[in-house]
Amino acid sequence: MIAKLLPVILLIIGTGAGIGAGIMLAPAPEPKAEHAAGDEMGDDIDHADEEEALAENEMGEDVLEGDPTREYVKIANQFVIPVVERENLSSLVVIALSLEAKVGMSDKIHLYEPKLRDAFLQVLFDHANMGGFRGAFTRSDVLNPLRTALREAAQKELGKGIYDVLIVEISRQDV
């Protein structure tokens, strides 16, 4: 009889432990900052720093939160670049890219993505053919010319609203 009850008891204990761990590890609820107009009580959070940051931003000074005139747009799929040495495939390089662009350009970037991908692939293939993905390919003196070429290709396709091309992920798999 105990052999039949043991799985049920363990199931109940496991479920209780899981619920308890979920409650203990749950993030704390955010305090409500809303209060009715004319409410004298308000919240006890000091908003002076936030108001200063907003005032500085309106005056055109730099704010630590980031540049509100720029946005980051992730290119949907990764790029796979074959590395060929002596007429044989030696490795594959996988790269994920994002664009730093003027605010409001994300629709245009997504609209022109096939043309942009073609331009990026051409730059990446040229870089691979010049040996850019051999050896220590992640050194800054190797990646900086690649970033520059990618940025120039993006600006050629989309205009000067593109500020930079960011290499978000890069890996090489030797075959």
N, C-alpha and C positions, 0 to 999 in steps of 0.2 A: 503494500500500500504506500509506503514512504517513497518507493521508487517511482510511483506514478505522480505523487505530489511534488517531488523535488523539481521537475522542470517548470511546473506552474509557479512554485515559490521563487525560483531563480528568475523567471520571466517578470514577475511582479517587482522583485528587488532591482533588476536591471532597468526596468521602465522608470521606477522611482528615482534611481540614481541618474538616469539620463535627463529626466525632467529637472531634478535638482541642479545638475551641472548647467543646464540651459538657463535656468533662472539666475544662477550665480554669475555666469559669464556673459549675460546679456548686457549691452551697453546701457549706461544710465540715461534716463529720459532727459531731453533738453529742457531747460527751464523756459517757461512761456514769457516772452518779452512783450506780449500784447497787453494793453490796458485801455480802457475806454477813454475817450476824449474828455478832458476835464477831471479825470481821476487824480486826486492829489497824492495817493499812495504810490502809484507807479511800481516799478520793480527796483530792486536794490542793486542793480548792475550799473556801474559807472560807464556812461557812453561818451565821455569827454574825448577819449582817444579815438574812437570811431568818427566822431564829428570832426576832429582835427584832421584825420586822414582824408575825409571827404572834402574838407575845405582846401587842403593842400592839392588834392587831385583837381579840383575845379580851377585852381590858380595855375595849373600847368606844371607843377613840380612833380618829381618822381615819387611814386608811392611804392612801398615794398611789396604790395600784393601782386604786382605785375603790370604790364602795359595794357591798358584797356583798348588800345588801337590795334592789337594783334590777336590772332587766334591760331590754334594748332589743329590741322586737319590730317588725320591718319589716312594713308593710302590703303585701300581696302584689302588687298592681298599682298603677300610677300613676293619678292623677286627671287627667282632661282637662276643662278648663273653657272654654267658649266665652265670648268677650268681645264683646258686642253694642253697637254704637253707631249711633244713628239707624236702628234697625230692620235693620241689616246686620251680618253677622259681620265683625268687624275683626281679631280675632286669637284664637289658642288658647293657653291656658296649661296646661302640664303640670307636675304637682307629685307628688313621691314623699314619703311620710310614714313616720315610725317613731314608736313609742310608748315612752316611758320609764315602766315599770310596776314594781310590787312583784314580787319573785321568785315564780314559780309562777303568774302570771296569763296566761302565753302561751297556754295551752290555752283559757282563757275568751275571750281576745282573738280567737283563730282561730275559735272557735265562734260568736261574735257579730259576725264581720267583715261580713256583709251589712248588718246593722243599723247598724254603725259607719260603713261606707262611705256609707250613705244619709245619716246625720247629718253626716258630713264634707262630702259633696257639697252639702247644703243650705247649710252655712256658707260654702263656697267660692263657690257661686252668688250668695249674698247679698253677699259681698265683691266679686265681679265687678260686680254690678248697682249697687253704690255707687261704682264707679270705682276700686276698690282695685288693679286690674291695669293701669291707665293710667299713662303716664309712667314715672317712676323707682319702679317697684313693689317694688324690693328694698330700699328704705330701711328702717331699723329702725323708724321711727315709723309706717310703713305695715304692716310685717309683724308687729309686736308685738301689735296688736289682733287680727289674724288668728290668731296662735298662741294667744292667750287664748281666743278663741271656739272654736277647735278643741279645746283642752284641756277647756273647759267642756262641750262636746258629748260628748267621750269619757267624762268623769266622769259625765255624766247617764246614759249607756248602760251603763257598766261599774263605776261606783262610784269611791270615793276612792283605789283602788289605782293609778290612773293619775296620774302626777306631772307629765308634760309631753308635748306633741306636738312632735316635731322635724321641721322641714322639711329633708329630706335633699337634694332636688334641686328646682329650680324653673327653668322657662324659658318664654319667650313667643315664639310664632311669629306674626308679622303676616301676614294673608292678603291 
